Amino acid sequence: MMDLDEIEQQILREVAGIDGRPEGAYNFRLNGKSVGRQSSTNIEVSTSPDGLNIHVAPHTHGEVVHIPVIISASGLTELVRNNFYIGQDCEVTIVAGCGIYNCGTKDSVHDGVHSFYVGKNSRVRYIEKHYGAGPGAGKILNPVTRVEQEPGSYVEIQTEQLRGVDSTRRETSALLANDAKILIRERLLTHGRQDAESTIRVELAGRNSVADIVSRSVAQDESRQLFRSQITGKNACRGHSECDAIIMNKAQVSAIPSLDAQCPDAELIHEAAIGKIAGEQITKLMSLGLSRAQAESQIVNGFLR
Amino acid sequence: MLDLQNIEFVVKNGAKRRAIIQDLSLSVKAGEFVAITGPNGSGKSSLARLIMGINRASAGKLIFNGQDITEKTITERAKLGIAYSFQQPVYFKGLSVRDLLQVAATAKETFLQDTGTDYEKLLATVGLSQDYLERQIDNSLSGGELKRVEIASVLARGAKLMVFDEPEAGIDIWSFARLTDVFRKLHKKPDCAVVVISHQKSILNIADRVVILKDGKIQAQGRPEDLKEELAL
């Protein structure tokens, strides 16, 4: 197991919710290198020219895979590919956070490409937290997540980027077979002069496939956000996309939802709402004893929970 | 408890000025239950919001327990022991009923779990089951349910002065009967005063005093039984 300094340990807690070596399979990446790796009986973690490969054996249940990435060196730029092969009838959780601490003068950049191949009737929960800290130059994270789901599978993607990341370009795409379902929950907070773009594309190719996308974001100060979602229904299917954003100060938010029904039995819905915190919400919480700042914080934290 | 002295509340619309409350003076004693009624536009809700500090008086003074609160903020008034129930409950996307009650009970953000308050009991008081604690305060709740949560949040404050702005608005008959019971119980607390803006006879009838507003002025006040003609009770 690798040695982590205090800052790196803090980042690990933020992005993966762990204090050290976890139970089960994992791969830890620190400053561009793998510094710890472990397979379990049912989950094999290995490398190939295509990147890091995680093979989950069929019928694996209740296991958690951790693949955190920590960058504490200024000026580091990396592109990482992780490939997840989930056998059929599995139920696994994958925790894949990335944190950057930059105290130098050059940008630190992590581009991560995560590809999921989810077998029949498997359930996958994927948690991705991004975190940036340090007084130095840019903390930049550009994740790409690609999902291919076999019949009857279920994938839940939870992404969270709350403060600290200066720039992000997030791309998520999914292709669903018959009876497959995907839930995508995105939480984003930008501040200062940060910018964030998130594009989610789901193709409901299979009969009775379902997609539910919910993005909640808060843009503070002079930050900018752009959210795009596109659901394509190619069969009898159901798709729902919801984008809610709170805009504050001099921030800018754009939401571009798009639906493409290519089958008469495709039921697709989108909702998008952008607005400032309602004055009555602040007044209500102040009438319960919170200061204005506490009321705003309570509303924002609740909204992003 | 509360002493309103020569209160004026004027709203400006361009060059136009409209007096909503005019030279109004009113005292509420500890243990007293005061109902304020009057036609629409008479200034009832504006007066309630003035007491909480949501509206600021254009002239006059508000004294609460001997302290001049005229310039105090909403938060400061809340911390001094004034609570206010909104006529139109507020939606909060992302906050649960438990969150709201916890903020009300502790006057703190809900980062820490509060174990000292019996939220189930609070909800039962307004006729809601404990299942509602984890419900979101959004449009998944009916208007009546939201209103009951709103009232529960005021009860959770344990305030010295509770101001309710038309608690009957948007509430069903069954809940309203229960609400009247809540007011009866509050009435029995000697150290707590209640001000209710209402049109409902069943609420006006349990008040110690009814104040009738018209055009921002007190038209009449007295015991409900002495105002039968004015109130057409």
Contacts between the chains, C-beta under 8 A, distances in Angstrom:
chain1	res1	chain2	res2	distance
A	216	B	94	7.5
A	244	B	93	6.6
A	278	B	90	7.2
A	278	B	91	7.9
A	280	B	86	7.4
A	280	B	88	7.8
A	280	B	90	4.8
A	281	B	90	5.4
A	281	B	91	7.8
A	281	B	92	6.1
A	283	B	54	5.7
A	283	B	74	6.4
A	283	B	90	7.9
A	284	B	86	6.4
A	284	B	90	4.5
A	285	B	103	6.2
A	286	B	73	7.3
A	286	B	74	4.1
A	286	B	75	4.8
A	286	B	78	6.8
A	287	B	52	5.8
A	287	B	54	7.5
A	287	B	74	5.5
A	287	B	78	5.5
A	287	B	83	7.0
A	287	B	84	4.9
A	288	B	78	6.3
A	288	B	83	7.9
A	288	B	100	7.7
A	288	B	103	5.0
A	288	B	104	4.6
A	288	B	107	6.4
A	288	B	153	6.5
A	288	B	157	6.7
A	289	B	75	6.3
A	289	B	78	4.3
A	289	B	79	5.5
A	289	B	103	7.5
A	289	B	104	7.8
A	289	B	107	2.8
A	289	B	108	7.8
A	289	B	157	7.6
A	290	B	75	6.6
A	290	B	103	6.4
A	290	B	107	6.6
A	290	B	108	7.6
A	290	B	109	6.8
A	291	B	75	5.2
A	292	B	75	7.4
A	294	B	108	7.7
A	294	B	109	5.5
A	297	B	109	6.1
A	298	B	95	7.4
A	298	B	99	7.8
A	298	B	103	6.5
A	298	B	109	4.8
A	298	B	110	6.7
A	299	B	92	6.8
A	299	B	94	7.6
A	299	B	95	7.4
A	301	B	94	8.0
A	301	B	109	7.3
A	301	B	111	7.7
A	302	B	92	6.4
A	302	B	93	7.7
A	302	B	94	3.7
A	302	B	95	4.2
A	302	B	99	6.2
A	302	B	110	7.8
A	303	B	93	5.8
A	303	B	94	4.0
A	304	B	94	7.1
A	305	B	94	5.6
